[in-house]
Amino acid sequence: MKLKPLGDHVIIEPMAQEEKTKFGIVLPQTVDKEKSQEGVVIAAGPGKLGSDGKRLLMSVKKGDRVLFAKYSPQEIKIKDKEYLI
């Protein structure tokens, strides 16, 4: 299935969570881990229309590695794979 966001929306595939800290401490599976706030852009919309009717180009493209706000993305699941909008 090909995902095609509209306007200034992007589809992000979250990156896998780290299994150990940057200091080398291994995190057991029993530790409550926060969701990743980093991911890769899978698809980007064409950009939104400005008040003058011209399209404002997106600053990200497919393949870009991005950070996103902790509670802002909307989660979707397609074929057992999680994506964020």
CORCOR-V811685 format. One record per pair of residues at least 24 apart in sequence whose C-alpha atoms are under 10 Angstrom apart, sorted by the first residue. I is the first residue (numbers start at 1). J is the second residue. D is the distance in Angstrom with one decimal. If there is no record, write none. Layout:
I/J/D + I/J/D
//
This chain:
1/78/8.5 + 1/79/9.0 + 2/42/9.8 + 2/43/9.0 + 3/42/8.2 + 3/43/6.8 + 3/44/9.2 + 3/45/9.9 + 3/78/9.9 + 4/42/9.4 + 4/43/6.4 + 4/44/7.2 + 4/45/6.8 + 4/46/9.5 + 5/42/9.9 + 5/43/6.8 + 5/44/6.0 + 5/45/4.8 + 5/46/8.2 + 5/47/9.7 + 5/85/8.4 + 6/43/10.0 + 6/44/7.9 + 6/45/4.8 + 6/46/6.9 + 6/47/7.7 + 6/48/8.4 + 7/44/8.6 + 7/45/5.2 + 7/46/5.7 + 7/47/4.8 + 7/48/4.6 + 7/49/7.6 + 7/55/9.1 + 7/56/9.4 + 7/57/9.8 + 7/58/9.2 + 8/44/7.3 + 8/45/5.3 + 8/46/6.5 + 8/47/4.2 + 8/48/5.0 + 8/49/8.8 + 8/55/9.8 + 8/56/8.6 + 8/57/8.4 + 8/58/6.8 + 8/59/9.6 + 8/60/10.0 + 9/43/8.7 + 9/44/6.2 + 9/45/5.4 + 9/46/8.4 + 9/47/7.6 + 9/48/8.7 + 9/58/9.0 + 9/85/6.7 + 10/41/6.8 + 10/42/7.6 + 10/43/5.8 + 10/44/4.3 + 10/45/6.1 + 10/46/9.5 + 10/47/9.6 + 10/58/9.3 + 10/60/8.5 + 10/61/8.7 + 10/62/9.0 + 10/73/10.0 + 10/84/8.1 + 10/85/5.7 + 11/39/9.6 + 11/40/8.5 + 11/41/5.9 + 11/42/5.5 + 11/43/5.2 + 11/44/6.4 + 11/45/8.7 + 11/62/9.0 + 11/73/9.5 + 11/74/9.7 + 11/75/9.7 + 11/76/9.5 + 11/83/6.5 + 11/84/5.6 + 11/85/4.8 + 12/38/8.8 + 12/39/5.9 + 12/40/5.4 + 12/41/4.5 + 12/42/5.5 + 12/43/7.3 + 12/44/8.9 + 12/62/9.2 + 12/63/9.5 + 12/64/9.5 + 12/65/9.0 + 12/66/8.3 + 12/67/9.7 + 12/68/9.2 + 12/73/9.1 + 12/75/9.6 + 12/82/9.0 + 12/83/5.6 + 12/84/5.0 + 12/85/6.3 + 13/38/8.6 + 13/39/5.3 + 13/40/5.3 + 13/41/6.4 + 13/42/6.4 + 13/43/9.5 + 13/63/10.0 + 13/65/9.6 + 13/66/9.9 + 13/75/10.0 + 13/81/8.6 + 13/82/6.8 + 13/83/4.8 + 13/84/6.3 + 13/85/9.1 + 14/38/6.0 + 14/39/4.1 + 14/40/6.5 + 14/41/8.9 + 14/42/9.9 + 14/65/9.7 + 14/66/9.4 + 14/67/9.5 + 14/68/9.7 + 14/81/10.0 + 14/82/7.6 + 14/83/6.7 + 14/84/7.3 + 15/39/4.7 + 15/40/7.0 + 15/65/9.2 + 15/66/9.9 + 34/70/9.3 + 35/70/8.0 + 35/71/9.8 + 36/67/9.0 + 36/68/9.1 + 36/70/8.2 + 37/66/8.5 + 37/67/5.7 + 37/68/5.5 + 37/69/6.7 + 37/70/6.0 + 37/71/9.3 + 37/73/9.7 + 38/65/7.2 + 38/66/5.7 + 38/67/4.5 + 38/68/6.3 + 38/69/9.1 + 38/70/9.5 + 39/63/9.5 + 39/64/8.4 + 39/65/5.7 + 39/66/5.5 + 39/67/6.5 + 39/68/7.9 + 39/83/9.4 + 39/84/9.0 + 40/64/5.6 + 40/65/4.5 + 40/66/6.0 + 40/67/8.8 + 40/83/9.8 + 41/65/6.4 + 41/66/7.1 + 41/83/9.7 + 41/84/9.4 + 41/85/9.8 + 42/83/8.7 + 42/84/9.6 + 43/85/9.7 + 44/85/9.8
//
